[in-house]
Amino acid sequence: MRNMEEIFDQVKVFFELNPKYAYLVLSIIFLIFAIGNFLNKNWAIDPANSTQKFNYKIFGHTIFRSTKGLLYLLGFIAGLCGFIMHLE
């Protein structure tokens, strides 16, 4: 049985040889978090650090999750554009 380090090395080599798929995976992750924010899911909204907690207290729940969702949506669009640009 292979250990995790060998698997991560193989994944790293794969993404180095095929950067378009790295953009695709990244954009899918951003899309999942954007949908989670827009649907008001706690796993996507919870403030992760003190800066986010401060912004959550200042702006409130709705504006915080909407802004965070929009940022994730922009990340999805950027990742999708990177994927499309690397298609040959």
CNS distance restraints for C-alpha pairs under 8 A (distance, minus, plus):
assign (resid   2 and name CA) (resid   6 and name CA) 6.49 0.50 0.50
assign (resid   2 and name CA) (resid   7 and name CA) 7.20 0.50 0.50
assign (resid   3 and name CA) (resid   7 and name CA) 6.74 0.50 0.50
assign (resid   4 and name CA) (resid   8 and name CA) 6.12 0.50 0.50
assign (resid   5 and name CA) (resid   9 and name CA) 6.10 0.50 0.50
assign (resid   6 and name CA) (resid  10 and name CA) 6.25 0.50 0.50
assign (resid   7 and name CA) (resid  11 and name CA) 6.23 0.50 0.50
assign (resid   8 and name CA) (resid  12 and name CA) 6.01 0.50 0.50
assign (resid   9 and name CA) (resid  13 and name CA) 6.19 0.50 0.50
assign (resid  10 and name CA) (resid  14 and name CA) 6.13 0.50 0.50
assign (resid  11 and name CA) (resid  15 and name CA) 6.22 0.50 0.50
assign (resid  12 and name CA) (resid  16 and name CA) 6.13 0.50 0.50
assign (resid  13 and name CA) (resid  17 and name CA) 6.19 0.50 0.50
assign (resid  14 and name CA) (resid  18 and name CA) 5.99 0.50 0.50
assign (resid  15 and name CA) (resid  19 and name CA) 5.18 0.50 0.50
assign (resid  15 and name CA) (resid  20 and name CA) 7.92 0.50 0.50
assign (resid  15 and name CA) (resid  21 and name CA) 6.71 0.50 0.50
assign (resid  15 and name CA) (resid  22 and name CA) 5.77 0.50 0.50
assign (resid  18 and name CA) (resid  22 and name CA) 7.24 0.50 0.50
assign (resid  19 and name CA) (resid  23 and name CA) 6.53 0.50 0.50
assign (resid  19 and name CA) (resid  86 and name CA) 7.52 0.50 0.50
assign (resid  20 and name CA) (resid  24 and name CA) 6.35 0.50 0.50
assign (resid  20 and name CA) (resid  82 and name CA) 7.00 0.50 0.50
assign (resid  20 and name CA) (resid  83 and name CA) 4.75 0.50 0.50
assign (resid  20 and name CA) (resid  84 and name CA) 7.68 0.50 0.50
assign (resid  20 and name CA) (resid  86 and name CA) 5.40 0.50 0.50
assign (resid  20 and name CA) (resid  87 and name CA) 6.81 0.50 0.50
assign (resid  21 and name CA) (resid  25 and name CA) 6.09 0.50 0.50
assign (resid  21 and name CA) (resid  83 and name CA) 6.88 0.50 0.50
assign (resid  22 and name CA) (resid  26 and name CA) 6.09 0.50 0.50
assign (resid  22 and name CA) (resid  83 and name CA) 7.99 0.50 0.50
assign (resid  23 and name CA) (resid  27 and name CA) 6.06 0.50 0.50
assign (resid  23 and name CA) (resid  79 and name CA) 4.99 0.50 0.50
assign (resid  23 and name CA) (resid  80 and name CA) 6.68 0.50 0.50
assign (resid  23 and name CA) (resid  82 and name CA) 5.89 0.50 0.50
assign (resid  23 and name CA) (resid  83 and name CA) 5.19 0.50 0.50
assign (resid  24 and name CA) (resid  28 and name CA) 6.23 0.50 0.50
assign (resid  24 and name CA) (resid  79 and name CA) 6.28 0.50 0.50
assign (resid  24 and name CA) (resid  80 and name CA) 6.21 0.50 0.50
assign (resid  24 and name CA) (resid  82 and name CA) 7.98 0.50 0.50
assign (resid  24 and name CA) (resid  83 and name CA) 5.68 0.50 0.50
assign (resid  25 and name CA) (resid  29 and name CA) 6.32 0.50 0.50
assign (resid  26 and name CA) (resid  30 and name CA) 6.31 0.50 0.50
assign (resid  26 and name CA) (resid  76 and name CA) 7.46 0.50 0.50
assign (resid  26 and name CA) (resid  79 and name CA) 6.20 0.50 0.50
assign (resid  27 and name CA) (resid  31 and name CA) 6.12 0.50 0.50
assign (resid  27 and name CA) (resid  75 and name CA) 6.60 0.50 0.50
assign (resid  27 and name CA) (resid  76 and name CA) 4.27 0.50 0.50
assign (resid  27 and name CA) (resid  77 and name CA) 7.05 0.50 0.50
assign (resid  27 and name CA) (resid  78 and name CA) 7.41 0.50 0.50
assign (resid  27 and name CA) (resid  79 and name CA) 4.53 0.50 0.50
assign (resid  27 and name CA) (resid  80 and name CA) 5.80 0.50 0.50
assign (resid  28 and name CA) (resid  32 and name CA) 6.23 0.50 0.50
assign (resid  28 and name CA) (resid  76 and name CA) 6.75 0.50 0.50
assign (resid  29 and name CA) (resid  33 and name CA) 6.42 0.50 0.50
assign (resid  29 and name CA) (resid  76 and name CA) 7.76 0.50 0.50
assign (resid  30 and name CA) (resid  34 and name CA) 6.07 0.50 0.50
assign (resid  30 and name CA) (resid  72 and name CA) 5.19 0.50 0.50
assign (resid  30 and name CA) (resid  73 and name CA) 6.61 0.50 0.50
assign (resid  30 and name CA) (resid  75 and name CA) 5.92 0.50 0.50
assign (resid  30 and name CA) (resid  76 and name CA) 5.03 0.50 0.50
assign (resid  31 and name CA) (resid  35 and name CA) 6.12 0.50 0.50
assign (resid  31 and name CA) (resid  72 and name CA) 6.68 0.50 0.50
assign (resid  31 and name CA) (resid  73 and name CA) 6.23 0.50 0.50
assign (resid  31 and name CA) (resid  75 and name CA) 7.98 0.50 0.50
assign (resid  31 and name CA) (resid  76 and name CA) 5.47 0.50 0.50
assign (resid  32 and name CA) (resid  36 and name CA) 6.16 0.50 0.50
assign (resid  33 and name CA) (resid  37 and name CA) 6.17 0.50 0.50
assign (resid  33 and name CA) (resid  44 and name CA) 5.83 0.50 0.50
assign (resid  33 and name CA) (resid  69 and name CA) 7.22 0.50 0.50
assign (resid  33 and name CA) (resid  72 and name CA) 6.46 0.50 0.50
assign (resid  34 and name CA) (resid  38 and name CA) 6.21 0.50 0.50
assign (resid  34 and name CA) (resid  68 and name CA) 7.60 0.50 0.50
assign (resid  34 and name CA) (resid  69 and name CA) 4.52 0.50 0.50
assign (resid  34 and name CA) (resid  70 and name CA) 6.94 0.50 0.50
assign (resid  34 and name CA) (resid  71 and name CA) 7.83 0.50 0.50
assign (resid  34 and name CA) (resid  72 and name CA) 4.99 0.50 0.50
assign (resid  34 and name CA) (resid  73 and name CA) 5.54 0.50 0.50
assign (resid  35 and name CA) (resid  39 and name CA) 6.01 0.50 0.50
assign (resid  35 and name CA) (resid  69 and name CA) 7.27 0.50 0.50
assign (resid  36 and name CA) (resid  40 and name CA) 6.15 0.50 0.50
assign (resid  36 and name CA) (resid  41 and name CA) 5.19 0.50 0.50
assign (resid  36 and name CA) (resid  42 and name CA) 7.98 0.50 0.50
assign (resid  36 and name CA) (resid  43 and name CA) 7.53 0.50 0.50
assign (resid  36 and name CA) (resid  44 and name CA) 5.32 0.50 0.50
assign (resid  36 and name CA) (resid  45 and name CA) 7.61 0.50 0.50
assign (resid  36 and name CA) (resid  69 and name CA) 7.88 0.50 0.50
assign (resid  37 and name CA) (resid  41 and name CA) 6.03 0.50 0.50
assign (resid  37 and name CA) (resid  44 and name CA) 5.51 0.50 0.50
assign (resid  37 and name CA) (resid  45 and name CA) 5.81 0.50 0.50
assign (resid  37 and name CA) (resid  65 and name CA) 5.63 0.50 0.50
assign (resid  37 and name CA) (resid  66 and name CA) 6.91 0.50 0.50
assign (resid  37 and name CA) (resid  68 and name CA) 7.04 0.50 0.50
assign (resid  37 and name CA) (resid  69 and name CA) 5.08 0.50 0.50
assign (resid  38 and name CA) (resid  65 and name CA) 7.11 0.50 0.50
assign (resid  38 and name CA) (resid  66 and name CA) 6.59 0.50 0.50
assign (resid  38 and name CA) (resid  69 and name CA) 6.04 0.50 0.50
assign (resid  40 and name CA) (resid  44 and name CA) 7.71 0.50 0.50
assign (resid  40 and name CA) (resid  45 and name CA) 7.03 0.50 0.50
assign (resid  40 and name CA) (resid  65 and name CA) 7.40 0.50 0.50
assign (resid  41 and name CA) (resid  45 and name CA) 6.38 0.50 0.50
assign (resid  42 and name CA) (resid  46 and name CA) 5.82 0.50 0.50
assign (resid  45 and name CA) (resid  65 and name CA) 6.04 0.50 0.50
assign (resid  45 and name CA) (resid  68 and name CA) 7.93 0.50 0.50
assign (resid  47 and name CA) (resid  52 and name CA) 5.01 0.50 0.50
assign (resid  47 and name CA) (resid  53 and name CA) 5.25 0.50 0.50
assign (resid  47 and name CA) (resid  56 and name CA) 7.20 0.50 0.50
assign (resid  48 and name CA) (resid  52 and name CA) 6.29 0.50 0.50
assign (resid  48 and name CA) (resid  53 and name CA) 7.31 0.50 0.50
assign (resid  49 and name CA) (resid  53 and name CA) 6.24 0.50 0.50
assign (resid  50 and name CA) (resid  54 and name CA) 6.05 0.50 0.50
assign (resid  51 and name CA) (resid  55 and name CA) 6.24 0.50 0.50
assign (resid  52 and name CA) (resid  56 and name CA) 5.98 0.50 0.50
assign (resid  53 and name CA) (resid  57 and name CA) 6.25 0.50 0.50
assign (resid  54 and name CA) (resid  58 and name CA) 6.21 0.50 0.50
assign (resid  55 and name CA) (resid  59 and name CA) 5.86 0.50 0.50
assign (resid  55 and name CA) (resid  60 and name CA) 7.73 0.50 0.50
assign (resid  55 and name CA) (resid  64 and name CA) 7.06 0.50 0.50
assign (resid  56 and name CA) (resid  60 and name CA) 5.27 0.50 0.50
assign (resid  56 and name CA) (resid  61 and name CA) 6.19 0.50 0.50
assign (resid  56 and name CA) (resid  64 and name CA) 5.73 0.50 0.50
assign (resid  57 and name CA) (resid  61 and name CA) 7.92 0.50 0.50
assign (resid  59 and name CA) (resid  63 and name CA) 5.96 0.50 0.50
assign (resid  59 and name CA) (resid  64 and name CA) 6.09 0.50 0.50
assign (resid  60 and name CA) (resid  64 and name CA) 6.02 0.50 0.50
assign (resid  61 and name CA) (resid  65 and name CA) 6.11 0.50 0.50
assign (resid  62 and name CA) (resid  66 and name CA) 6.03 0.50 0.50
assign (resid  63 and name CA) (resid  67 and name CA) 5.94 0.50 0.50
assign (resid  64 and name CA) (resid  68 and name CA) 6.07 0.50 0.50
assign (resid  65 and name CA) (resid  69 and name CA) 5.88 0.50 0.50
assign (resid  66 and name CA) (resid  70 and name CA) 6.15 0.50 0.50
assign (resid  67 and name CA) (resid  71 and name CA) 6.24 0.50 0.50
assign (resid  68 and name CA) (resid  72 and name CA) 6.27 0.50 0.50
assign (resid  69 and name CA) (resid  73 and name CA) 6.10 0.50 0.50
assign (resid  70 and name CA) (resid  74 and name CA) 6.17 0.50 0.50
assign (resid  71 and name CA) (resid  75 and name CA) 6.25 0.50 0.50
assign (resid  72 and name CA) (resid  76 and name CA) 6.21 0.50 0.50
assign (resid  73 and name CA) (resid  77 and name CA) 6.29 0.50 0.50
assign (resid  74 and name CA) (resid  78 and name CA) 6.10 0.50 0.50
assign (resid  75 and name CA) (resid  79 and name CA) 6.06 0.50 0.50
assign (resid  76 and name CA) (resid  80 and name CA) 6.05 0.50 0.50
assign (resid  77 and name CA) (resid  81 and name CA) 6.09 0.50 0.50
assign (resid  78 and name CA) (resid  82 and name CA) 6.19 0.50 0.50
assign (resid  79 and name CA) (resid  83 and name CA) 6.19 0.50 0.50
assign (resid  80 and name CA) (resid  84 and name CA) 6.18 0.50 0.50
assign (resid  81 and name CA) (resid  85 and name CA) 6.01 0.50 0.50
assign (resid  82 and name CA) (resid  86 and name CA) 6.26 0.50 0.50
assign (resid  83 and name CA) (resid  87 and name CA) 6.52 0.50 0.50
